[in-house]
Amino acid sequence: MTKKDTARGGRSSSAESTQARRAQARKPGEKSAAPGSKGSGKKANVNPSTAQKPATGATGGTKPRGRKGTPPREAIPRRETTAHQLAAWSASVKQNMKDPEFWKRMRGHLPPWVDELGALLLIVFGVVALTALFNSTSEAVLAVTLSTILRQLFGGGGFVVALGILATGVALLLPKFGMRLRFGWVRLVAVEIAFGAFLALLHLAADDPEPRVLASEGGGGGYLGWALSELGLSLGRTAALAIFIVLLIAGAVLATGIRSRHVLSAVARLREWIRAAIERLDAAPEPPPSEQGPASRPDDPPDAPYNPRIPYSRPSIVPRENGVAESPSLPERWTAPIKPPDENNPGQNGPSGSRSPNGIGRGLSKAERKRLITDLRASIGATNGRSLVAPGEPGERESIVPRALDQAGRPGSGAWGVNGAGARVERYFTVADFQDKKRVAERDPDLPPLDLLSDIELNKPTEEEVNTNARIIKNTLLDFDVEVDVIDVKVGPTVTQYAVSPYTESVNDEGEISLNRVRVSQIANLNGDLALALSAKRLRIQAPVPGHSYVGIEVPNRQPSTVALRPVLESEAFYHMRNRPLALPLGRDVSGEPFVADLATMPHLLIAGTTGSGKSIMLAAMTTAFALNNPPDRVKLVLLDPKMVELSRFNGLPHLLGPVETELDRIIEVLRWATREMDRRYKLLETEAARNIDIYNRALGKRRHSEHLPYIVIIIDEIGDLMMQRPDETERALTRLAQMARAVGIHLMVATQRPSVDVITGLIKANFPARISFAVASSVDSRVILDYNGAESLMGRGDMLFLGPDAAGPRRVQGCYVSDEEVSRVVEYWAHWYERALAEGRLERQPLAPWERGLTRREVLAETDPMLEEAIALVIAEQEASASLIQRRLGLGYPRAARIMDLLHELGIVGEAQSGGRTREVLVQPGADPFKKILDRRLQDKDD
């Protein structure tokens, strides 16, 4: 056989073996294919003996290609898809999760230090979370982000979450020390229920009108507390409070495992402890009276356990009843309020019932304390620091520094703040809640109720913060050899003012009193050092406070408060000005007292401040106050808003003379109309011989009430754009209105965010004596708007300086805040009232704005010819009209003069053309309005 045949035979043998393997892979019932069937080809007829012979090698020999009887290959399994693999893996994971042995094996594979590592990580995370929550003003981005997330999710419960994480880490470490805690699933569920109820109660207790906004700001119970409280409020507020309180108590009881027997046992122990304490007190002998100790030198360290402080006569935000000194022979002139003794350190207080080492006693009743404090205030005339009078000749007036007492009860030789032993002690200030004297007069039934406004609770700084800042101020100034004394504290919504007296007294070795005084400029020059010591963002020094004999250092509060409009409207200060239609509830001053001004006495108001400082919110609050306290026939408003978005929400108020204007050309025309209205009103006042609008309205009386002139307040949100594009016209109109419009009841409130000399020109500034400055960029801007420095140190967000027309200096005020929801409620109330009045026939529908006629006149002139108005005046004055007359008098070409003649004929001012070249007849008499017909027609089209 040749080599080719041998190769063929080998391939045939391979084909036969392949068929054999396929036959074995078939099912037992299937029939195998015949060797000679179709598809086997010629290879099936090859001699089997030839096919089993080995192939011929290179040397001519043959080698077997396969051994006889070789077993066939196994069938190749089908490959599984990814979905089948994932399903099998998930089934395996589920089975392992349910198998306890799997977890034991996994725990055995873990290293022994994994528990400690996890516990330490939890402890570190809990500590970091607590630090971030307590120090939310830090500049660390991660800490602020973590604090924000915790506060937004859990609100005040964020501290509980951080403590829970820390406690979990500690609990994981306890088994390493041989202590094991058993905490079952029931207790875990109870803790979660109690925590959820606690967050819901926090959110309900906040009673915020916008609970979702409160949650986004991190207040109340966060988003979780807001969601739970919303579920409970569907049943009613009272039911929700009851349900969450029950859940909180039940969860706490289940989590702590407290039972009734535990409570009874604790009550029994407390009863036994109280009985034993009473028996010890009854059996204790009375201590002997203490003897007078040796006097110490003035430079000895203070050894008095109490801190006396100056009392004051008028009510203040800082209560004065901290305690009083006691002496067997106290004169009527003197008693000193003192800081309460430290009960945690009885060693400093001395024996029970004994006198303190400095001669100041204890044990007076509350009534005796009040009587002694009243006598002291009446004797020294102390009113919030004003007891400090200027030093004069000896014997002519009292000392500038109030005296202290010696042990005998007589005025001693030490200064106030110096105890009987001659050692100087510190004052202690306490802080009470903001308490206003609410007084609301009976309101007109047509006026909207004050319930449409929201009330926001004011925050107050803690006593620790106030006293710490007072001590830092005193010690910092003393480090620079400036010896002062902090004599009073005024707590406001945004800042706290510390009254620093530059007068102090000292006692030398011979017992003589010497008066020490420092320059006011020395205190003012240490502004930066005080801000550094107090860690204050911005600090303002008022040296001195007008009308007082002390320097005011204004330090920002850590948590500034938002001043709502409603509490100021309900205050006694606004009650006394309720009959003034233009009363402005500006906000609260640095002592927390409501501050109300009258726009009629200003008579115009200029406002400046950077973007975001609070100008637009202040204008919105004042507009809301006008609408709340005046009917539409008493005060009319003209709102001009070049920003286009701030004042447009007041559209719909019946107080508006027209819609809020936002276009530049229309705003200029409104100012021109205001000047024409001012001239018209002056003519009316002249006929009644009245000096101002109040006298004019009183002269008309009730019978001519419909002829009364309402007040008009023009509010411009931003004049920077007007002064940039139309400076001459804007300045001319504003100046003329500011100079003359006060007497006829037209008043301006103008705001700008760029208080520069090219916007607030000297002519405008001279006619706006009342000004308000919010936070500005630099001291130059502060001097432009106020003529004083200090506005650059304001905190923003409504913090402002108000300079009255007759004030000695600017006054710091936190402006009122009004939300969009409150504005919408007030506008909706007046819109419904207006519709009801129209339906009842009490009012007629308000026509178009009075300045629309002037705007339409300008539109007619712009559409025709700018010289048309002069041509009309010419032909009416001459009572004849011709193209040649207009051409000669106005210096125009003949085509333009002829076109103007055609326009005059279309307007109905001149008649038809005359034959023979005669002049046309003039149909309008002198003094009549030539545009009346066309303006009436166009205004009718706009109204339709």
Secondary structure, 3 states (H helix, E strand, C coil): CCHHHHHHHHHHHHHHHHHHHHHHHCCCCCCCCCCCCCCCHHHHHCCHHHHHCCEECCCCCEECCCCCCCCCCCCCCCCCCHHHHHHHHHHHHHHHHHCHHHHHHHHHHCCCCHHHHHHHHHHHHHHHHHHHHHCCCCCCHHHHHHHHHHHHHHHHHHHHHHHHHHHHHHHHHHHHHCCCCCCCHHHHHHHHHHHHHHHHHHHHHHCCCCHHHHHHCCCCCHHHHHHHHHHHHCCCHHHHHHHHHHHHHHHHHHHHCCCHHHHHHHHHHHHHHHHHHHHHHHHCCCCCCCCCCCCCCCCCCCCCCCCCCCCCCCCCCCCCCCCCCCCCCCCCCCCCCCCCCCCCCHHHHCCCCCCCCCCCCCCCCHHHHHHHHHHHHHHHCCCCCCCCCCCCCCCCCCCCCCEEECCCCCEEEEECCECCCCCECCCCCCCCCCCCCECCCCCCCCCCCHHHCCCCCCCCCCHHHHHHHHHHHHHHHHHCCCCCEEEEEEECCCEEEEEEECEEEEECCCCCEEEEECCHHHHHCCHHHHHHHHCCCCCEEECCCCCCCCEEEEEECCCCCCEEHHHHHCEHHHHCCCCCCCEEEEEEECCCCEEEEEHHHCCCEEEECCCCCCHHHHHHHHHHHHHHHCCCCCEEEEEECCCCCCCHHHCCCCCECCCCECCHHHHHHHHHHHHHHHHHHHHHHHHHCCCCHHHHHHHHCCCCHHHCCCEEEEEECCCHHHHHHCHHHHHHHHHHHHHHCCCCCEEEEEEECCCCCCCCCHHHHHCCCEEEECCCCCHHHHHHHHCCCCHHHCCCCCEEEEECCCCCCCEEEEEEECCHHHHHHHHHHHHHHHHHHHHHCCCCCCCCCCCHHHHHHHHHHHHCCCCHHHHHHHHHHHCCECHHHHHHHHCCCHHHHHHHHHHHHHCCCECCCCHHHCCECECCCCCCCCCHHHHHHHHHHHHC
